[in-house]
Amino acid sequence: MTRRADDKLMTVPEILEELGGISARTLYRWREIGKFPRGLRLPNDEIRLYRSEFEAWLESLREAS
């Protein structure tokens, strides 16, 4: 996947807000079982996900339904 220069890294709180109220635990569980992109784990153990990956994941859900 080619990233745009302005492809922002999203934080977990930003992702949760975009998803409209799921819990952080649910998001981490989805990551563990492969239902959500792995993203990046920073040295301080925080998770980040490129917005383009997030949008592609959302699109894949739309296509699956």
C-alpha positions, -999 to 999 in steps of 0.1 A, spaced: 0 0 0 14 34 -10 9 60 17 3 97 11 26 121 26 -3 133 48 -13 98 60 -18 104 97 -11 79 124 -42 75 145 -42 69 182 -64 43 199 -87 70 214 -91 85 179 -100 51 164 -125 44 192 -141 78 186 -144 71 149 -160 37 156 -186 53 178 -183 38 212 -166 4 212 -144 -3 242 -106 -3 240 -107 -39 252 -129 -48 222 -105 -32 198 -75 -50 214 -94 -83 212 -102 -77 175 -64 -71 169 -55 -103 188 -79 -125 167 -71 -108 134 -104 -88 129 -86 -55 130 -53 -43 114 -23 -49 136 -10 -13 132 23 -2 148 34 -7 184 56 22 196 84 17 220 61 30 248 37 2 240 11 25 225 -7 14 193 -10 36 161 -27 29 128 -24 48 96 -56 64 86 -54 48 51 -53 13 68 -82 22 90 -102 34 60 -93 3 40 -105 -19 69 -138 0 70 -142 -5 33 -135 -42 36 -164 -44 61 -187 -27 37 -177 -51 9 -182 -81 32 -218 -72 40 
